[in-house]
Amino acid sequence: MFMLFSMICLFLGMYFLSFDFSMLIEFNLFSLNSLSLVMVILLDMMSLLFMSFVLFISSMVIFYSEEYMLGDLNLNRFILLVVMFVMSMMFLIISPNLISILLGWDGLGLVSYCLVIYYQNIKSFNAGMLTVLSNRIGDVALLMGIAWMLNFGSWNFIFYLEIMKNDYIMSIISYLIVLAAMTKSAQMPFSSWLPAAMAAPTPVSSLVHSSTLVTAGVYLLIRFNLAFSSILMNLLLIISSLTMLMSGLGANFEYDLKKIIALSTLSQLGLMMSILSLGSYNLAFFHLLTHALFKALLFMCAGNIIHNLNNCQDIRYMGGLMNHMPLTCTFFNICNFSLCGLPFLSGFYSKDLIVEVMSMNYLNIFIYMIFYISIGLTVCYSFRLTYYSLVGNFNYLSLNCLNEKNMIMLMGMSGLIFFVIFSGSMLMWIMFPSPIFICLPMIFKLMALFMVVIGIYMGYELSKFKISFNMKSLQLLTLTSFFSIMWNLPILSTIGINYYPLFMGGILYKNLDQGWLEYYGGKNLTNLLKKYSLIQLLSLNHLKIYFLMFVIWLIYLLLNIF
């Protein structure tokens, strides 16, 4: 079903693109006197292409889940949650209206939370809480944007972007939208939730935390990019380039297979945000589409490896997997090459173009260096991953059940591999009918390739290990640990925010609630009443008092009679 819709959206998207065509459809939900409530849908090249990619990936992931989640008691619930997620994503993609975007946006956050806590243990609950609370900041920003947009008389932002660009209210709205996008796309300082969300099942990581949910923020910025001021663009550029560097460094010192791929996603999101803030929103969208494909497949390969290794995610236990799982490792390698930007795979077309456009519009040495260092780091952690898991000695248990007979999972993965290889060139021909002219000196053109070679060497040097060999990364342990915990971001965004409010709350509770308020309030009042009241005296000596009352009553009766 999803596959069918995906094909329809793809052909419609191509049709709209070739005629430079966009369509606004208004559904009148109800009219009351002069008030009419309408639901607006925007269909253009961007929404249709993105929708087709989301539907295609989700169809493959649902197919893959049938075997990956086999034996799960709540498989139907899992599939329904994924379908709900896709529906929310559709809502977000086709909306030119902030209210309907909020519906999709909140739907994504809620379903994402349900999927992260799917395996019910303490780690999942903590990860889910971190995810949902980080995303709430963005939701609140979006709500505030809706409130500010009341000044324009309508929530259809698509009409006001260019015309109101220099307006004070529009600048406030654009800052709020950027904050919302930063939380959803896990930019600094909200980055720590994305690796934590890897507690979800692998098909969820493949669909939600690589190709769709995290790119929703970038998609929103692409829609809003006409309204951004140059100050905001520069701010976004600095934040996103730092995210790109931080996650690239973090992935080089991580040992959890899924977290490495999550940090790689974070790095690519930083790249998309950076090029968007340099003004090339169409390149950001191009990279968003190609990245969605190879990252979804990368997660599916990782899922197959984890599934066969009996849920072991540590890459130090892997090694020599290419002998046991050749097809999965082939797919894994192709995706890694695409991620690194190896010529003529899909990642190359978007990534190389982004870097060369950045080199053409020279901004300053800081941005230039960070872009190229991040490219080097991407290759570095990809090669390290290959070194640890695919080649070398086999480091898992002697008693294992490694095989490649998971036919449904392999078919789901095979559906994506064709697009991972060819989608870059296809999208290039479709989206940029007239080629982008780039004129650079030879050294600048080869700079990306040069960084790839350095990255391969560094990845090998930093991770190789054998008997009586001193690891390079252990010699600078303080620096290594700082990089490996993402520049202390997970600590800052959990205990850093919670500690002082909880500490102050404890003091207030002890001294006020359980202290002076008790003394001057209920407890002490009760004690005083008990101590000084006549009723208490009566109730404590009730039998004696009863007889005494009986005697007094008899005396009273006798007196009345006589």
N, C-alpha and C positions, 0 to 999 in steps of 0.2 A: 504493500500500500504506500509506504513512505517512498519506496523506490520509484513508483509510478509518479507520485507527486513531484519527486525530485527531477525526473526527466522532463515533466511538463514545465516546471519552473526554469530549468536550464534552457529549453527551447524558447520559452517566452522571453527569458532574459536576453538571449542572443537576438531575438526579433526586435525587442525594445532598443537594444544597443545599436543595431545596424540602422535603425530609423531615428535614433536619438529621441526616444519616445518615453514619456512618463505619464502615469495615470493616477488620478485621485478619485477614489470611489467613496461616496457618502451614503451611509445607511441611516435613514431617519428612524430612530428607535421609538420615540413618541413625541407628540406635539401637544402642548397645553397652552391655550390662548396664543400669545406671541412667542412663547418659548418652545424651541425645538431642540431635542437632544439627538445629536448625530454621532455616528461612529464613522471615523474617517480611516480609509486604508490607502496607503501610498504604494503603488507598484511602479518601480523603475528598474533600471539595469542592476543597481546595487542591491536592492532588497531581494529581487528575484534570484540573482546569482548566489547570494549568501544563503538564501532559503534553500536553494537546490543542494548546496554543499552540506548544510546542516542535516537535511532530510536524508541525503545519501549516506553520510557518516553514521547517522542514527540507525538507519536500516541495517547497515553492516554490523553495528555494535549490538543491536537487539538479536540479530542472527547468531552472532558470536556468543552472546550471553546464554543462549539455550544450552550450550555445552559447558561453558565456564561455570555457570551457576547450577549445574545439574545436581539433583539431590537436595537442593535447598527447599525447605518447607514453604517458604514464602515467595516462590519464583514469580507467581502471577502479580503479587504486590510490587515486586521489583520492576517488572516490565511496565506495569501501569505507571509507576513513578517516573520511569524514563520517558514514557509517552507524554505524561503531564509536563515534564521538563521541556520536551520538544514543542509542545503547544505554547508554553510560556515564551519560548524563544521566538516562535512565529509571531506572537502578539507584539513582541518587542521590535522585530525586524520591520513589520509592515505598518508601524504606527508613525504618523507625522504629528502626533498629538501627545503632549506630556502626560495626560491622565491615563491613556491606554498604554503608554510606555511604562508608567508606574505599575500598572497591573501585571504586565509581563515581567518587569524588573523584580517585583516582590515575589511573584510566582517562582522565578528562578532561584531567589534566595531561600525560599521556604522548601522547595523540592530538593535543592542542593543540600540543605541541612538534613532532611529526611534520608537522603542517600548516603551522606557522610556517616550518620549514626546507624547505618543499616546493620553492620556487625556490632551487636550491642555489648560493648565493653568500655572500660573507663577511658581508654585511649581515644576511642571513637567519640565518646561524649565530650571529652575535652576539645578535640579537634572540631567537632560540630559547633560547640559553643563559641570557639575562637572565630570560626568561619562566619557564623550568623551575626555575631556582635560586630565584627569588622565591617560586614556588609550593611549593617543597620546605619552606620555613619553615613554611607552613601545614600541610603534610602531617605534618611532625614534631609540630606542636602537636596535630593530630588523633590521632596515635599515642599521645602522652602522655595525652590525654583518655581514650583507650581503656584505657590502663594504670591511670589513676586510677579508672575506672569499675568495675574489678574489685572494688572495695570494696562495690559494691551487689549483687554476685552475678549481675548480668545486664547485657547491653549494650543492652537495649531502653530507651533513654533516655526514650521517650515516657511511661513509667509513673512516672518519678521526678521529673519537672520541678517540679510544684507541691508535691508532698509533701515534697521534700528542699530546698526553696528556701533555707532558712536554714542549711543544712548546710555545714560548712567545705569538705568534699570537692567538693560541687556547685558552690561558688563558684570553686574552682580549675578545675574542668572548664569552667565558663562562660567564664572568662578565656581558657582555651586555645582554646575554640570561636570566641570573638571574634577571636583572633589568626589562626586559620585562615581565617575569613571575610574578614578584612581583606586577607590576601594574595591570596585568590582574586578578591575584588571590587576589588582595586587601590586600597585606601584609603591615605592617607599613613601611613608613609613608603615604601610599596611601589608607588607610582603609576606609576613610570617604565616598567614592563614593558608596560603597555597600549598606549601610542602606539608603542613599539618593535615590538610584535606585528603592526603593520600591514604588515610585510614579507610576510605571508601573502597568498595570492590573495584577491581581493575577496569571492567567495562565502563563504570561511572567515570573513573579517571580519564579513560580514553575519550569519552564523549563530552563530559562536563568540564573537567579541569584541564583540558588541553585545547579543544577546538571550538567550543561554543560559549560556555558561561563566561570564561575569562576574556573572550574577545568581544563580549557585549559592551564593555566599557569603551573599547577602541571604536566599535561601530557607532556608539552614541557620539563620540568625539568627531568621527568622520561626518556624521549628520550635522553637527553643530559648528564645524570648523570655520564657517564663513564669519561667525560672530566674534571670534577670538581676537583680543587685542595683542599687540606685539609683546607687551610685558608678560601677559599670561602665557603666550607661546614660549618665551624664554624660560619662564619658571618651569613649565611642563618639560621643556627640553633638558634642563638640568636634572630634574627629578628622575625622568625616564632613563637618561644616560647613566645616572648613578645606580639605578635598579639593574640595568643591563650589566654593569661592571660587577656589582655585588653578587648577583646570582651566578654569573660566570665563574667568579672566584669560589663561591660556595660549592658549586657542583664539582669542582676539582678536589674537594676534600670530603666528599660525602660517600658513604658506603651503602646506603639503601638505594636499590635499583630504581624504585618508583620516585624517590625524592630527587635523584639525579635528573630524571626526565622532567619532573615538576620545575626544578630550578632552570632547566633548559627552556621550558615554556615561558618562565618569567623573563629570561634573557631576551627571548624573541618578542615578547610583549613590549619590553623596553625599547627594542629596535623599532617596532611599529609606531609607538608613541613618539619616539625621537624624530622619525622622518615626517610624521604628521605635524609635529610642532615646528619643523623646518618648512612647512607649507605644502608638501606633496601628499595630499590626502589620498589620491588615487593609487600611489605606490604603497601606502600603508594598507589600503584595501586589498591590493594585489598580493602582498605578503601575507595578509590575514587568511586569504583563501588557500594559498599553497601550503602555508604552515599548518592549517587545520588538517589537511590530508596526511602529511607525513608524520605529524605528531600523534594523530589518532592511531595510525598503524604502528608507530613506535611503542605506544602503550599496549596495543594488542599483542605485539611480540613479547613484550615484557611480561604480560599476563600469562601467556602460554608457557614461558620459562618458569615463572613462579608456580604455576599450576603443576608443572611436571616435577619441580623440585620440592613438592609437598609444602607449599606456602613459605618457602625460604626466600627472603628478599635481599640478603646480604651478598654483595658481589664478591666478597672474599671466599665464599663457599662455592662459587661457580668456577668456570675455567674449562677450556677444551670442549665447550658445548657444541662447537661446529661439527664434531664427530658424531654427536648423539642426535642433534636436531638441525640438520642441514638447511631445510627450507625456512624454518623460523629465523635462523641466523642469517640467511641470505636476505630475507625481508628486513631484518634488523639493521644489517649493514647498509642496504640501499637507503633506508630512512636516515641513518646516521650521516651518510654521504650527502644526502639531500639537505640535511640540517646544516652541515658544514659549508654548503654552497659549492659542491663539486660540479665542475662544468657540465651543463646539459641535463642535469636532473632538475626537478621542479623548483627546489629551493634556490638554485643558482640564479635563475632568471630574476626572481624578486630581490634576493639578497644583494647580488652583485649590482643590480640597478640602483638599489637604495644607497649603497656605499659610493657608487660613482656619482650619483646626483648630489650626495653630500659633499664629495670632493670638488664638484663643479661650483656649488654655491658655498664657497669657503667662508666659514663663520669665524672660528678661532682655533688655536692649536689644541686647546683642552678637549673640545668636542671631537676634533679630528683624531686625536690620540685615543680617546675612549672608544670611539667606533672601531678602530683597527685592533685595539687591545681586546675588545669584546669578541671580535671575529676570531682572533688567535685563541682566546679562552674556550670558545665553542668547540673548536677543533681539538683543543687540548683535552677537554673532558670527554669528548666523543671517543677519542683514541684511547684514553684511559679506560673507558667503559669496555671497549673492544678488547683491550689488553687483559683486563681482569676476567671477563666473562666468556669470550668466544674462543680465545687461543690459549696456549700454555697447558699446564697440567690440570687434571681434573681434581677438584678439591672437595667434592661433596662426599657423602657417605658411600661406603662400598655397596651397601644394600640400598638400591634405589630403583625407581620405576621410570627412568627417562625413556620416553619414546615419542614418536611423532605420528600417532594414530588418531589424533583429535581432528577428525575430518571436518566437522562443522566449523570449528575455530579456524582451521586452515583455509576453508572456503571463504569465511568472512574476511580473513586477511588478504586472500588472493583478489577479492573484489576491489580492494583499495590500491594494490600495488601498481596496477596499470596507470592509475591517475597520479600516483606519487612520482612516477617516471615522466609522464607526458603532460600533466596538467599545466606545468609552468609555461611551456612553449605554446600550448593551446590558448591559455588565458592571455599570454603576451600578444598573440595574433588577434584575439578577439577584442581585448580591452584597449590596446594601443594600435589602431589601424595605421596611423602614421608613426614611424619609429621615433623614439626619443633620441635626439642628436646629442652625443656626448663627445667632447673633444678634450682629451687629457694627454699629458706627456706619457711616454712609455713606462716610466717608473711608477707613475700613479696608477696606470692600468694594471700593472703587475703586482702592485702593493698588496692587494687582497690575497693573491696566490702565494706571495712571499710570507704573509702572516699565517696562511694555512700550513705551510711547510714548517715554520717555526713552532706552530701549535702542536703539530705531530711530534716533533722532537721533544718539546717540553713535556707533553703528555706522557711520552715514553720514559723520559728521565725522572719525572717526579713520582712515577708509580711503579717502576720495576723493582722487584724484590727477589732475593735468593738467599741462600744460607751465608752467614757472615757478611751480609751486605748492609751498610748503614743507609737507611732511607733518607732521601733529601728532605722530604717534608717533615721528618721528625727532628731535624736539626734546628728548625725555627719553630718550636712548639707553640710559643705564645701567639705568634702571627698566624700559624696554621689554625689554632683553635678559634682565634678571632674571625678568620675567614669562614671556617666550617660552620660556625653558628650564625651565619648571615649578618655579620657586624652587630651581634647582640640583639637583633630585632625581635626574635621570639621572646626573649627575656623581657625586653622593654614593653612589648605589647601584651604581656600577661601579668607577671608580678610587678612590673614597673608601673602599671596603671592601677592594679588592684591593691598593692601593699598599703599605701598611706590611707586611702579611704577606709579600708578594713581595720587598720590599726586605730585610726581615730574613732571609728564606729565602736570598737572594743572598749576604748577608754570611756566614751560617752555612755555606753551600755552599763559598764561597771560602776561608774561614779554617779551617773544621773538616774538611769532606769532602775538599776539594782541598789543605788546608794541613797542620795538625798531625797529623791522623789518617793522612795519607799518610807524614809524616815518621816517626811512631812505629809505623806499621802496615806494610802490604804492601810499598810501594815501597822504603823505606829498608832494611827487613829483607832484601829481595832483593839490594840493593846490597852490604850488609855480608857476606852469604853468598858473593856473587860474589867479593868482595875477599879474604876470608880463608880460603876453603875450598881443600883440596888437589885436590878433584875438578875445580874450575875450571881449576887449573894443568895438570891432565892433559888436559882437553878442549881447551884452547887450543893445546897443542903436540902434537896427537894423532899426527902421522906420526912425529915424532922419538921420542915416547914408545913408539909401537908397535914401532919397530925396536929400541929399547932393551930393551923387554919380550921381544922375540924373542931378542935376544942373551942376556939373563938366563936365559930358558927353556932355550936351548941349553947354556949353562954348567951349569945345574941338571941337565940330562939327562946331560951328559958326566961330571959329578961322581958321579952315581948309577951310571953304567955302570962307571966305574973306581973 
